[in-house]
Amino acid sequence: MADPTAEFFAGLEQSGPEILPTKARGTIRFDLGRDGGVEHWFVAINRGNVLVSHERRDADCVVGAEKALFDRFATGEAQVVAAYNRNELTVQGSLPLLLMFRRVFPPPPGTRDPRERIRERFAGRRGLRDGEPVP
C-alpha cells in the first residue's frame, strides 16, 4: 500500500521551489504519531529551496499530528488550517511559517482553478482587446 506522507515529502524537494516564495526561510518539524511511536519529518526551507530529512532537530515550527491526518493533508482530503481550528494538530513556534508552508499541500480532490472555469465559460467570445466588449 502506498504511503501518501512519504510520497508527499519525497516530491517536496522538487516541487517546493516552484510553489514557495523565493524569500521563504525557516525550518519545520512534523512529529507524526503512529502505532504508539512518533515519525519525524524535518523540512528546511531557504529562499524557496527545500531539504527534507527524518532528523529530530530543533525547528522554527513544530507540528504534532496523527500520521493518518497527515496522510489526508498529503492527498488534499484535509486542510491544515481547518485541522488546527479543530485542535486536531498542535503547533509550537512560528504559526506564520506553517501558514506559508500549507501552499505546498495539494488542493482537495476535484478542485479546479477558477481561471480555467472562466476561460471555458467565455471560450469563443471576443474580448476588449479584439475591439469588441464581452456581452
CNS distance restraints for C-alpha pairs under 8 A (distance, minus, plus):
assign (resid   2 and name CA) (resid   7 and name CA) 7.97 0.50 0.50
assign (resid   3 and name CA) (resid   7 and name CA) 6.22 0.50 0.50
assign (resid   3 and name CA) (resid  71 and name CA) 7.57 0.50 0.50
assign (resid   4 and name CA) (resid   8 and name CA) 5.97 0.50 0.50
assign (resid   4 and name CA) (resid  71 and name CA) 5.29 0.50 0.50
assign (resid   4 and name CA) (resid  72 and name CA) 7.94 0.50 0.50
assign (resid   4 and name CA) (resid  74 and name CA) 5.86 0.50 0.50
assign (resid   4 and name CA) (resid  75 and name CA) 6.63 0.50 0.50
assign (resid   5 and name CA) (resid   9 and name CA) 6.29 0.50 0.50
assign (resid   5 and name CA) (resid  67 and name CA) 7.87 0.50 0.50
assign (resid   5 and name CA) (resid  70 and name CA) 6.57 0.50 0.50
assign (resid   5 and name CA) (resid  71 and name CA) 5.16 0.50 0.50
assign (resid   5 and name CA) (resid  74 and name CA) 5.77 0.50 0.50
assign (resid   6 and name CA) (resid  10 and name CA) 5.97 0.50 0.50
assign (resid   7 and name CA) (resid  11 and name CA) 6.27 0.50 0.50
assign (resid   8 and name CA) (resid  12 and name CA) 6.14 0.50 0.50
assign (resid   8 and name CA) (resid  74 and name CA) 5.74 0.50 0.50
assign (resid   9 and name CA) (resid  13 and name CA) 7.44 0.50 0.50
assign (resid   9 and name CA) (resid  52 and name CA) 6.85 0.50 0.50
assign (resid  10 and name CA) (resid  52 and name CA) 7.89 0.50 0.50
assign (resid  11 and name CA) (resid  15 and name CA) 6.15 0.50 0.50
assign (resid  12 and name CA) (resid  16 and name CA) 5.20 0.50 0.50
assign (resid  12 and name CA) (resid  50 and name CA) 7.05 0.50 0.50
assign (resid  12 and name CA) (resid  52 and name CA) 7.64 0.50 0.50
assign (resid  12 and name CA) (resid 104 and name CA) 7.75 0.50 0.50
assign (resid  13 and name CA) (resid  17 and name CA) 7.36 0.50 0.50
assign (resid  13 and name CA) (resid  49 and name CA) 7.23 0.50 0.50
assign (resid  13 and name CA) (resid  50 and name CA) 4.98 0.50 0.50
assign (resid  13 and name CA) (resid  51 and name CA) 5.80 0.50 0.50
assign (resid  13 and name CA) (resid  52 and name CA) 6.87 0.50 0.50
assign (resid  14 and name CA) (resid  18 and name CA) 7.91 0.50 0.50
assign (resid  14 and name CA) (resid  50 and name CA) 7.91 0.50 0.50
assign (resid  15 and name CA) (resid  19 and name CA) 6.53 0.50 0.50
assign (resid  15 and name CA) (resid 104 and name CA) 7.79 0.50 0.50
assign (resid  16 and name CA) (resid  20 and name CA) 5.69 0.50 0.50
assign (resid  16 and name CA) (resid  48 and name CA) 6.67 0.50 0.50
assign (resid  16 and name CA) (resid  49 and name CA) 6.70 0.50 0.50
assign (resid  16 and name CA) (resid  50 and name CA) 6.05 0.50 0.50
assign (resid  16 and name CA) (resid 104 and name CA) 6.50 0.50 0.50
assign (resid  17 and name CA) (resid  21 and name CA) 7.66 0.50 0.50
assign (resid  17 and name CA) (resid  22 and name CA) 7.44 0.50 0.50
assign (resid  17 and name CA) (resid  48 and name CA) 4.68 0.50 0.50
assign (resid  17 and name CA) (resid  49 and name CA) 5.16 0.50 0.50
assign (resid  17 and name CA) (resid  50 and name CA) 6.78 0.50 0.50
assign (resid  18 and name CA) (resid  48 and name CA) 7.75 0.50 0.50
assign (resid  19 and name CA) (resid  48 and name CA) 7.94 0.50 0.50
assign (resid  19 and name CA) (resid 103 and name CA) 6.99 0.50 0.50
assign (resid  19 and name CA) (resid 104 and name CA) 6.26 0.50 0.50
assign (resid  20 and name CA) (resid  24 and name CA) 6.72 0.50 0.50
assign (resid  20 and name CA) (resid  48 and name CA) 5.30 0.50 0.50
assign (resid  20 and name CA) (resid 100 and name CA) 7.67 0.50 0.50
assign (resid  20 and name CA) (resid 101 and name CA) 7.27 0.50 0.50
assign (resid  20 and name CA) (resid 103 and name CA) 7.28 0.50 0.50
assign (resid  20 and name CA) (resid 104 and name CA) 7.21 0.50 0.50
assign (resid  21 and name CA) (resid  47 and name CA) 7.20 0.50 0.50
assign (resid  21 and name CA) (resid  48 and name CA) 5.69 0.50 0.50
assign (resid  22 and name CA) (resid  47 and name CA) 4.59 0.50 0.50
assign (resid  22 and name CA) (resid  48 and name CA) 4.50 0.50 0.50
assign (resid  22 and name CA) (resid  49 and name CA) 7.94 0.50 0.50
assign (resid  23 and name CA) (resid  46 and name CA) 7.61 0.50 0.50
assign (resid  23 and name CA) (resid  47 and name CA) 4.66 0.50 0.50
assign (resid  23 and name CA) (resid  48 and name CA) 6.48 0.50 0.50
assign (resid  24 and name CA) (resid  45 and name CA) 6.55 0.50 0.50
assign (resid  24 and name CA) (resid  46 and name CA) 6.09 0.50 0.50
assign (resid  24 and name CA) (resid  47 and name CA) 4.89 0.50 0.50
assign (resid  24 and name CA) (resid  48 and name CA) 5.45 0.50 0.50
assign (resid  25 and name CA) (resid  44 and name CA) 7.74 0.50 0.50
assign (resid  25 and name CA) (resid  45 and name CA) 5.00 0.50 0.50
assign (resid  25 and name CA) (resid  46 and name CA) 4.46 0.50 0.50
assign (resid  25 and name CA) (resid  47 and name CA) 5.65 0.50 0.50
assign (resid  25 and name CA) (resid  48 and name CA) 7.20 0.50 0.50
assign (resid  26 and name CA) (resid  44 and name CA) 6.09 0.50 0.50
assign (resid  26 and name CA) (resid  45 and name CA) 5.24 0.50 0.50
assign (resid  26 and name CA) (resid  46 and name CA) 6.57 0.50 0.50
assign (resid  26 and name CA) (resid  59 and name CA) 7.82 0.50 0.50
assign (resid  26 and name CA) (resid  60 and name CA) 6.18 0.50 0.50
assign (resid  26 and name CA) (resid  97 and name CA) 7.08 0.50 0.50
assign (resid  27 and name CA) (resid  42 and name CA) 7.24 0.50 0.50
assign (resid  27 and name CA) (resid  43 and name CA) 5.60 0.50 0.50
assign (resid  27 and name CA) (resid  44 and name CA) 4.48 0.50 0.50
assign (resid  27 and name CA) (resid  45 and name CA) 6.01 0.50 0.50
assign (resid  27 and name CA) (resid  59 and name CA) 5.03 0.50 0.50
assign (resid  27 and name CA) (resid  60 and name CA) 5.19 0.50 0.50
assign (resid  27 and name CA) (resid  61 and name CA) 6.44 0.50 0.50
assign (resid  28 and name CA) (resid  42 and name CA) 5.90 0.50 0.50
assign (resid  28 and name CA) (resid  43 and name CA) 5.16 0.50 0.50
assign (resid  28 and name CA) (resid  44 and name CA) 6.59 0.50 0.50
assign (resid  28 and name CA) (resid  59 and name CA) 5.38 0.50 0.50
assign (resid  28 and name CA) (resid  60 and name CA) 5.98 0.50 0.50
assign (resid  28 and name CA) (resid  61 and name CA) 4.74 0.50 0.50
assign (resid  28 and name CA) (resid  62 and name CA) 5.72 0.50 0.50
assign (resid  28 and name CA) (resid  63 and name CA) 7.41 0.50 0.50
assign (resid  28 and name CA) (resid  97 and name CA) 7.87 0.50 0.50
assign (resid  28 and name CA) (resid  98 and name CA) 7.58 0.50 0.50
assign (resid  29 and name CA) (resid  40 and name CA) 6.80 0.50 0.50
assign (resid  29 and name CA) (resid  41 and name CA) 5.59 0.50 0.50
assign (resid  29 and name CA) (resid  42 and name CA) 4.37 0.50 0.50
assign (resid  29 and name CA) (resid  43 and name CA) 6.15 0.50 0.50
assign (resid  29 and name CA) (resid  56 and name CA) 7.43 0.50 0.50
assign (resid  29 and name CA) (resid  57 and name CA) 7.53 0.50 0.50
assign (resid  29 and name CA) (resid  58 and name CA) 7.73 0.50 0.50
assign (resid  29 and name CA) (resid  59 and name CA) 5.93 0.50 0.50
assign (resid  29 and name CA) (resid  61 and name CA) 6.39 0.50 0.50
assign (resid  29 and name CA) (resid  62 and name CA) 4.81 0.50 0.50
assign (resid  29 and name CA) (resid  63 and name CA) 6.21 0.50 0.50
assign (resid  30 and name CA) (resid  39 and name CA) 7.97 0.50 0.50
assign (resid  30 and name CA) (resid  40 and name CA) 5.69 0.50 0.50
assign (resid  30 and name CA) (resid  41 and name CA) 5.07 0.50 0.50
assign (resid  30 and name CA) (resid  42 and name CA) 6.41 0.50 0.50
assign (resid  30 and name CA) (resid  62 and name CA) 5.95 0.50 0.50
assign (resid  30 and name CA) (resid  63 and name CA) 4.83 0.50 0.50
assign (resid  30 and name CA) (resid  64 and name CA) 5.99 0.50 0.50
assign (resid  30 and name CA) (resid  65 and name CA) 7.63 0.50 0.50
assign (resid  31 and name CA) (resid  38 and name CA) 6.06 0.50 0.50
assign (resid  31 and name CA) (resid  39 and name CA) 5.79 0.50 0.50
assign (resid  31 and name CA) (resid  40 and name CA) 4.80 0.50 0.50
assign (resid  31 and name CA) (resid  41 and name CA) 6.71 0.50 0.50
assign (resid  31 and name CA) (resid  62 and name CA) 7.27 0.50 0.50
assign (resid  31 and name CA) (resid  63 and name CA) 6.06 0.50 0.50
assign (resid  31 and name CA) (resid  64 and name CA) 4.79 0.50 0.50
assign (resid  31 and name CA) (resid  65 and name CA) 6.49 0.50 0.50
assign (resid  32 and name CA) (resid  38 and name CA) 5.34 0.50 0.50
assign (resid  32 and name CA) (resid  39 and name CA) 5.01 0.50 0.50
assign (resid  32 and name CA) (resid  40 and name CA) 6.31 0.50 0.50
assign (resid  32 and name CA) (resid  64 and name CA) 5.96 0.50 0.50
assign (resid  32 and name CA) (resid  65 and name CA) 5.13 0.50 0.50
assign (resid  32 and name CA) (resid  66 and name CA) 5.10 0.50 0.50
assign (resid  32 and name CA) (resid  67 and name CA) 4.85 0.50 0.50
assign (resid  32 and name CA) (resid  70 and name CA) 7.53 0.50 0.50
assign (resid  33 and name CA) (resid  37 and name CA) 5.80 0.50 0.50
assign (resid  33 and name CA) (resid  38 and name CA) 4.54 0.50 0.50
assign (resid  33 and name CA) (resid  39 and name CA) 6.38 0.50 0.50
assign (resid  33 and name CA) (resid  64 and name CA) 7.64 0.50 0.50
assign (resid  33 and name CA) (resid  65 and name CA) 6.22 0.50 0.50
assign (resid  33 and name CA) (resid  66 and name CA) 4.55 0.50 0.50
assign (resid  33 and name CA) (resid  67 and name CA) 5.45 0.50 0.50
assign (resid  34 and name CA) (resid  38 and name CA) 5.83 0.50 0.50
assign (resid  34 and name CA) (resid  39 and name CA) 6.98 0.50 0.50
assign (resid  34 and name CA) (resid  66 and name CA) 6.46 0.50 0.50
assign (resid  34 and name CA) (resid  67 and name CA) 5.66 0.50 0.50
assign (resid  34 and name CA) (resid  68 and name CA) 7.93 0.50 0.50
assign (resid  39 and name CA) (resid  54 and name CA) 7.76 0.50 0.50
assign (resid  40 and name CA) (resid  54 and name CA) 5.26 0.50 0.50
assign (resid  40 and name CA) (resid  55 and name CA) 6.48 0.50 0.50
assign (resid  40 and name CA) (resid  56 and name CA) 6.09 0.50 0.50
assign (resid  41 and name CA) (resid  52 and name CA) 6.96 0.50 0.50
assign (resid  41 and name CA) (resid  53 and name CA) 5.84 0.50 0.50
assign (resid  41 and name CA) (resid  54 and name CA) 4.61 0.50 0.50
assign (resid  41 and name CA) (resid  55 and name CA) 6.57 0.50 0.50
assign (resid  41 and name CA) (resid  56 and name CA) 7.56 0.50 0.50
assign (resid  42 and name CA) (resid  52 and name CA) 5.67 0.50 0.50
assign (resid  42 and name CA) (resid  53 and name CA) 5.16 0.50 0.50
assign (resid  42 and name CA) (resid  54 and name CA) 5.67 0.50 0.50
assign (resid  42 and name CA) (resid  55 and name CA) 5.71 0.50 0.50
assign (resid  42 and name CA) (resid  56 and name CA) 6.90 0.50 0.50
assign (resid  42 and name CA) (resid  57 and name CA) 7.34 0.50 0.50
assign (resid  42 and name CA) (resid  59 and name CA) 7.96 0.50 0.50
assign (resid  43 and name CA) (resid  50 and name CA) 6.79 0.50 0.50
assign (resid  43 and name CA) (resid  51 and name CA) 5.74 0.50 0.50
assign (resid  43 and name CA) (resid  52 and name CA) 4.67 0.50 0.50
assign (resid  43 and name CA) (resid  53 and name CA) 6.66 0.50 0.50
assign (resid  44 and name CA) (resid  50 and name CA) 5.67 0.50 0.50
assign (resid  44 and name CA) (resid  51 and name CA) 5.17 0.50 0.50
assign (resid  44 and name CA) (resid  52 and name CA) 6.53 0.50 0.50
assign (resid  45 and name CA) (resid  49 and name CA) 5.58 0.50 0.50
assign (resid  45 and name CA) (resid  50 and name CA) 4.68 0.50 0.50
assign (resid  45 and name CA) (resid  51 and name CA) 6.67 0.50 0.50
assign (resid  46 and name CA) (resid  50 and name CA) 6.60 0.50 0.50
assign (resid  60 and name CA) (resid  93 and name CA) 5.69 0.50 0.50
assign (resid  60 and name CA) (resid  94 and name CA) 5.85 0.50 0.50
assign (resid  60 and name CA) (resid  97 and name CA) 7.98 0.50 0.50
assign (resid  61 and name CA) (resid  91 and name CA) 6.81 0.50 0.50
assign (resid  61 and name CA) (resid  92 and name CA) 5.68 0.50 0.50
assign (resid  61 and name CA) (resid  93 and name CA) 4.53 0.50 0.50
assign (resid  61 and name CA) (resid  94 and name CA) 4.91 0.50 0.50
assign (resid  61 and name CA) (resid  95 and name CA) 6.85 0.50 0.50
assign (resid  61 and name CA) (resid  97 and name CA) 6.96 0.50 0.50
assign (resid  61 and name CA) (resid  98 and name CA) 7.08 0.50 0.50
assign (resid  62 and name CA) (resid  90 and name CA) 7.95 0.50 0.50
assign (resid  62 and name CA) (resid  91 and name CA) 5.69 0.50 0.50
assign (resid  62 and name CA) (resid  92 and name CA) 5.10 0.50 0.50
assign (resid  62 and name CA) (resid  93 and name CA) 6.44 0.50 0.50
assign (resid  63 and name CA) (resid  89 and name CA) 6.86 0.50 0.50
assign (resid  63 and name CA) (resid  90 and name CA) 5.55 0.50 0.50
assign (resid  63 and name CA) (resid  91 and name CA) 4.65 0.50 0.50
assign (resid  63 and name CA) (resid  92 and name CA) 6.55 0.50 0.50
assign (resid  64 and name CA) (resid  89 and name CA) 5.49 0.50 0.50
assign (resid  64 and name CA) (resid  90 and name CA) 4.95 0.50 0.50
assign (resid  64 and name CA) (resid  91 and name CA) 6.53 0.50 0.50
assign (resid  65 and name CA) (resid  69 and name CA) 6.74 0.50 0.50
assign (resid  65 and name CA) (resid  70 and name CA) 6.87 0.50 0.50
assign (resid  65 and name CA) (resid  88 and name CA) 6.76 0.50 0.50
assign (resid  65 and name CA) (resid  89 and name CA) 4.67 0.50 0.50
assign (resid  65 and name CA) (resid  90 and name CA) 6.67 0.50 0.50
assign (resid  66 and name CA) (resid  70 and name CA) 6.50 0.50 0.50
assign (resid  66 and name CA) (resid  89 and name CA) 7.69 0.50 0.50
assign (resid  67 and name CA) (resid  71 and name CA) 6.17 0.50 0.50
assign (resid  68 and name CA) (resid  72 and name CA) 6.59 0.50 0.50
assign (resid  69 and name CA) (resid  73 and name CA) 6.53 0.50 0.50
assign (resid  69 and name CA) (resid  78 and name CA) 7.47 0.50 0.50
assign (resid  70 and name CA) (resid  74 and name CA) 6.12 0.50 0.50
assign (resid  71 and name CA) (resid  75 and name CA) 6.42 0.50 0.50
assign (resid  72 and name CA) (resid  76 and name CA) 6.05 0.50 0.50
assign (resid  72 and name CA) (resid  77 and name CA) 4.87 0.50 0.50
assign (resid  72 and name CA) (resid  78 and name CA) 5.17 0.50 0.50
assign (resid  73 and name CA) (resid  77 and name CA) 6.02 0.50 0.50
assign (resid  73 and name CA) (resid  78 and name CA) 4.92 0.50 0.50
assign (resid  73 and name CA) (resid  79 and name CA) 5.94 0.50 0.50
assign (resid  73 and name CA) (resid  80 and name CA) 6.85 0.50 0.50
assign (resid  73 and name CA) (resid 105 and name CA) 6.48 0.50 0.50
assign (resid  73 and name CA) (resid 106 and name CA) 7.66 0.50 0.50
assign (resid  74 and name CA) (resid 105 and name CA) 5.99 0.50 0.50
assign (resid  74 and name CA) (resid 106 and name CA) 6.70 0.50 0.50
assign (resid  75 and name CA) (resid 105 and name CA) 7.65 0.50 0.50
assign (resid  75 and name CA) (resid 106 and name CA) 6.28 0.50 0.50
assign (resid  75 and name CA) (resid 107 and name CA) 7.95 0.50 0.50
assign (resid  75 and name CA) (resid 108 and name CA) 7.46 0.50 0.50
assign (resid  75 and name CA) (resid 109 and name CA) 7.80 0.50 0.50
assign (resid  76 and name CA) (resid 105 and name CA) 6.54 0.50 0.50
assign (resid  76 and name CA) (resid 106 and name CA) 4.89 0.50 0.50
assign (resid  76 and name CA) (resid 107 and name CA) 4.96 0.50 0.50
assign (resid  76 and name CA) (resid 108 and name CA) 4.27 0.50 0.50
assign (resid  76 and name CA) (resid 109 and name CA) 6.28 0.50 0.50
assign (resid  77 and name CA) (resid 107 and name CA) 7.93 0.50 0.50
assign (resid  77 and name CA) (resid 108 and name CA) 5.38 0.50 0.50
assign (resid  77 and name CA) (resid 109 and name CA) 6.80 0.50 0.50
assign (resid  78 and name CA) (resid  82 and name CA) 7.68 0.50 0.50
assign (resid  78 and name CA) (resid  83 and name CA) 7.40 0.50 0.50
assign (resid  78 and name CA) (resid 108 and name CA) 7.37 0.50 0.50
assign (resid  79 and name CA) (resid  83 and name CA) 6.26 0.50 0.50
assign (resid  80 and name CA) (resid  84 and name CA) 6.08 0.50 0.50
assign (resid  80 and name CA) (resid 102 and name CA) 6.77 0.50 0.50
assign (resid  81 and name CA) (resid  85 and name CA) 6.14 0.50 0.50
assign (resid  81 and name CA) (resid  99 and name CA) 7.77 0.50 0.50
assign (resid  82 and name CA) (resid  86 and name CA) 6.29 0.50 0.50
assign (resid  83 and name CA) (resid  87 and name CA) 6.22 0.50 0.50
assign (resid  83 and name CA) (resid  88 and name CA) 5.10 0.50 0.50
assign (resid  83 and name CA) (resid  89 and name CA) 6.26 0.50 0.50
assign (resid  84 and name CA) (resid  88 and name CA) 5.85 0.50 0.50
assign (resid  84 and name CA) (resid  89 and name CA) 5.44 0.50 0.50
assign (resid  84 and name CA) (resid  90 and name CA) 6.94 0.50 0.50
assign (resid  91 and name CA) (resid  95 and name CA) 6.71 0.50 0.50
assign (resid  94 and name CA) (resid  98 and name CA) 6.92 0.50 0.50
assign (resid  95 and name CA) (resid  99 and name CA) 6.27 0.50 0.50
assign (resid  96 and name CA) (resid 100 and name CA) 6.18 0.50 0.50
assign (resid  97 and name CA) (resid 101 and name CA) 6.11 0.50 0.50
assign (resid  98 and name CA) (resid 102 and name CA) 6.10 0.50 0.50
assign (resid  99 and name CA) (resid 103 and name CA) 7.70 0.50 0.50
assign (resid 101 and name CA) (resid 105 and name CA) 7.96 0.50 0.50
assign (resid 107 and name CA) (resid 111 and name CA) 6.38 0.50 0.50
assign (resid 112 and name CA) (resid 116 and name CA) 7.18 0.50 0.50
assign (resid 112 and name CA) (resid 117 and name CA) 7.60 0.50 0.50
assign (resid 113 and name CA) (resid 117 and name CA) 7.01 0.50 0.50
assign (resid 114 and name CA) (resid 118 and name CA) 6.44 0.50 0.50
assign (resid 115 and name CA) (resid 119 and name CA) 6.22 0.50 0.50
assign (resid 116 and name CA) (resid 120 and name CA) 6.20 0.50 0.50
assign (resid 117 and name CA) (resid 121 and name CA) 6.11 0.50 0.50
assign (resid 118 and name CA) (resid 122 and name CA) 6.18 0.50 0.50
assign (resid 119 and name CA) (resid 123 and name CA) 5.71 0.50 0.50
assign (resid 125 and name CA) (resid 134 and name CA) 6.83 0.50 0.50
assign (resid 126 and name CA) (resid 130 and name CA) 6.00 0.50 0.50
assign (resid 126 and name CA) (resid 132 and name CA) 6.45 0.50 0.50
assign (resid 126 and name CA) (resid 133 and name CA) 7.27 0.50 0.50
assign (resid 126 and name CA) (resid 134 and name CA) 6.30 0.50 0.50
assign (resid 127 and name CA) (resid 131 and name CA) 7.05 0.50 0.50
assign (resid 127 and name CA) (resid 132 and name CA) 5.87 0.50 0.50
assign (resid 127 and name CA) (resid 133 and name CA) 5.52 0.50 0.50
assign (resid 127 and name CA) (resid 134 and name CA) 5.19 0.50 0.50
assign (resid 128 and name CA) (resid 132 and name CA) 5.10 0.50 0.50
assign (resid 128 and name CA) (resid 133 and name CA) 4.81 0.50 0.50
assign (resid 128 and name CA) (resid 134 and name CA) 6.67 0.50 0.50
